[in-house]
């Protein structure tokens, strides 16, 4: 994904306008995930990764960040849920909270290793988001992208890029697959 969406796409489109290349790369990255649950945050992360690649010229930085995001939101929750008794969670209702048995079931849930790992994971994600946001705010003035050598302005480059046959086909196919997947999921 990093080679396709950052290296190849941004290098090709960046010769016309770097900002347009980063935005298009991010949008295409979001579309590539082919579901609405991931589109918005994947597009935002794609824009961020594109900025990192464009400002450093090194694909390894965005690739390492991509691997960390995939591990944190893909592999790590799967590992955590191996230690989590989902049946116990499903058997607890709000009405149970007033009974002694229900309160004991809730306490048993809270003392599960998986629940404790899930809480630690959640706190860790929140801390990372707060620290990242703080660094971004502190360094906001430094977040400039040198786009002075681009032959086209953003308003000129964006329409040219999205009207190409490759972009149109990519968008149509990914939107079709996404809609098909949504319909298929709702039929089950």
Secondary structure as UniProt FT lines:
FT   HELIX           2..8
FT   HELIX           9..14
FT   TURN            15..16
FT   HELIX           18..32
FT   HELIX           36..56
FT   HELIX           59..70
FT   HELIX           71..75
FT   HELIX           76..81
FT   TURN            82..83
FT   HELIX           86..90
FT   HELIX           94..98
FT   HELIX           100..110
FT   HELIX           113..138
FT   HELIX           140..142
FT   TURN            148..149
FT   HELIX           154..162
FT   HELIX           165..187
//
